[in-house]
Structure formats: C-alpha cells, structure tokens
Amino acid sequence: MARLFLILTVISGVMVFIDNVSTNDAEFGRIITFDNFDHFKASMDKKYHHNHMEKRARTAYDKNMQRIVKHNEEARKGKYSFEIRANNMADMTREAYLRRFIRLKQDIHPESVALNEAHERIDAQDHEALLGSVHHEHVNEAFIPDALDWRELGFKTKPLNQRTCGSCYAFSLATSIAGQVFRRTGKVVELSPQQIVDCSISMGNSGCTGGSLRTTLRYLQSSRGLMRDVDYSYESEQQNCQYKPSLAVVNVTRWAILPHKNEEAMKKAIALVGPIPISINAHPYSFQLYSHGIYEDSECHDKSVNHAMLAVGYTPDYFILQNWWGDKWGENGYMKIRRGVNMCGISNYAAYALV
C-alpha cells in the first residue's frame, strides 16, 4: 500500500484529456458530424435488416440531430458544460435506447432504508459489506491526491462494448477487479464479463436482460473465482455457464458497499482500492448522446439508477467514468461527470469486490 501512496502523490495534478479534434470544433474533444443519415449509416457501419427498421432509424436520427444542434448552440452560449453528438446511438429513440442498453436492476442501500423496513429488505451481509468500507472515512487526507486517473497510471483496457446484451453490471465488476489486479501487479489482465452473465443466474441476475451490482458481488464471493476474458470470451448473449475453477485468476474473498450518497468516500476508495463500480441514472437523451465536457444535466436526477459504470478517476471538478458502449460514445468510451452534487445518483450505490 505504501507503494500506491507514493505513486498517487506524484500524479496529483489535474488530468488533461486529449482526443481527436475535428475541424468544426477545436475547443473540446472529438466531434463527429455527418452530412445526412446515409453518411452516418456508412461511417458507423450500420446495417438494418428490414426497410421499416431503417425508416425508423432515420426518423430517430433526424430528431436526435435537432436535439444535438439545439443543445450545442446553447452549450456554446454557456448554458451547458458539455456537448452531445451523433454517436453510435444517434439512430435510436429514447425507448429503444433504454430497452437495449439500460438494464441495471436497482439495489437497495442499507443506509437508505427506514429502520422498521431494514430487517425485511436488507440482511446481515449488506451491513457487513457497508462496515467493510467505513475505514475509508478515517484515512489521512495527506495520502489522498486532489486528482487521480488510473489510466494515467497504466490501467487502460481496450474499448469495451456490451453490444446488444444488458450486461453493464458484469463489465463494471469484472473491470473493477482487473483494476485491483493492476494495482497489485502493474499488469492489465482483462477478466470475463461473460462468466458473470452466464453463471450469476442462480444468484438472481437475468443474463442479458439485466442484473445488479449486489447480486453480482454475491455471485463472485460464492464462486470465489473469475476467469480471464481470453479464456471465457464475451459473446453478447447469455449461454450455459462454462466456469472452470482451474482457470480462475482471481479469488474474491469479500465485498464492500460505500456509504450512501457520499462522494468523498468514493474519492477515497478510488485512490486506495482502485477503479470503483458505480450505479447511475442514464435515462436522459443527453446521456445517450454524450460527446465530451463535464456532464451536468438537471434532468438527470438522483432518485433512481439504471446503469453501471466504473469510476476510474477524479479531479476537484468531476469524476471520470468508463462505459461499455464502445469508443464512439463519449470521450473514447469515457465520461466526465460533475462532482459534489450526486449527479445522476452517482453515489447512491457504489460497491466493489475485494481480492
């Protein structure tokens, strides 16, 4: 752990994100603009199996382009701190986007339940997991840098894409554990979200139709092992469980839940443990079409969450989140999101496995 503190102190400056910049807007990161739907279709390599599907996609694209133009004009006048663009989801209606990508089952945080309900909805394991993270509150601030980006330390995976499977819960936990392996060994070993999709059904997850962080953590603790992605590759569909304990490369011994709506605890956990899985509200169209900048939208409330991401860093102004929608979404697959306001419920339920 002392080695980690030394590294963190050295990199305490603010992270600067560098991206491909187009000719039409050099102030921010990459923006992709298209002449029309056909240009978008060809550039994104979109294929539609029926004429009615393409017609529906074209209509959705046109409506989203109207939103994009309006939002970005207002952003340049100072109304927003982020811009949106015609990314790989620009041909989807809000309903199609939510149905296809937003599949996280919401967990109940032990601290969010009234005392007279707690015994019915929360068990001893949840309280033990919460107590397991409380020690972050007492860490000397001198060991916690003002800014940290695990990518800058070397933990950067290939672009990850859940595709047509609602497996955000699996990607967030598998990649988080890979981050802990990196913190200990300095090596990036990509672990298998497919194992979680296929094998956590018995614990209550639903494969490609959704799952929760809590259920996934319980599965990982019970299985006590997670295979490498190269040995159990991602297929974007639920299959029969093919977990082989002899090929497991990590052993999950227990798990922890961070305090409810506590961004300081998140910051400390990112610094001390590594990248942390979080749950978030990804409902707004501005989230769907996010391009770059610090995301802050009043429509993104914290009352409920429906998507899992990975907090890989922070600055005084924002958290850095990794997503599973490929590198054509956001800042090459990442997002900056405003700190200090529980934006989109980012600190409602954050939890991690311990290996």
Secondary structure, 3 states (H helix, E strand, C coil): CHHHHHHHHHCCCCCCCCCCCCCCCCCCCCCCCCCCHHHHHHHCCCCCCCHHHHHHHHHHHHHHHHHHHHHHHHHHCCCCCEEECCCCCCCCCHHHHHHHHCCECCCCCHHHCCHHHHHHHCCHHHHHHHHCCHHHHHCCHHHCCCCEECCCCCCCCCCCECCCCCCHHHHHHHHHHHHHHHHHHCCCCCECHHHHHHHCHHHCCCHHHCECHHHHHHHHHHHCCEEECCCCCCCCCCCCCCCCHHHEEECCCEEEECCCCCHHHHHHHHHHCCCEEEEECCCCHHHHCEEEEEECCCCCCCCCCCEEEEEEEECCCEEEEECCECCCCCECCEEEEECCCCHHHCCCCEEEEEC
